[in-house]
Every structure is written in structure tokens, then in C-alpha cells.
Amino acid sequence: LDITHCVVSKDRRYLYSCGKDKVIKKWNISTSNCDATLTGHESEIFCLALTPDGKFLYSGDESGTIRNWNLSTLECVATLEDHGSRITQLCTFSNAENNCLVSWSTDGTVKKWNQ
């Protein structure tokens, strides 16, 4: 496996990994089994971030695309495409109205997204 990033679920039952194979894997920590594979990225994935409530996962790839995954359904619910190149970092936080995402890219930009 060529893993580039991983995060642990809020309940500490799962680990999500991403890598150069363009997929996200959901690993069961207690059994070490891969329970699911999330597909949809067309480029290598370099970073992941969970929302503070643990309900959504963001992933950023080489092309500058960010995907928002619903962890209950394991489906991509939104695609964000406003960066021109690789997403290097993702960070989530909540404010009074909604979840927010901040993304950094090798195109030299930092963007804030309200979700």
C-alpha cells in the first residue's frame, strides 16, 4: 500500500486511509479488515479530514479536487473544484451555522468553504 494520509473516526472504531491508488479505504481497527473502499477520485489522494461531528470525510487530490463523503452512506455528496493543483492540507471546524473546511493547495491558495 502506498498510503499518503490517514485519520481515525471520532468513535475510534475505524481508520480511513488514502493514497496514490486514488481510493479511500475504511479499516476496522479491531479486526484490521478493510470494510469499504470509496472510489471517485481521478487523481492520487493526498489528504483527509473528518468533520468535528464525525459524520463527513473530506479528501483532496493531485488535480485540486476535494470530495465530501457521507460516512453513513459512504457516498460522495459534494465535489469542490476551485484549486488549480494538488491539495496539500485540509482542516475542518464548526461555527454556529455549519461545518467549515479550509483547504491549502500547491497553487498557492488557501480557501474556506461553508458546508
Secondary structure, 3 states (H helix, E strand, C coil): CCEEEEEECCCCCEEEEEECCCCEEEEECCCCCEEEEECCCCCCEEEEEECCCCCEEEEEECCCCEEEEECCCCEEEEEECCCCCCEEEEEEEECCCCEEEEEEECCCCEEEEEC
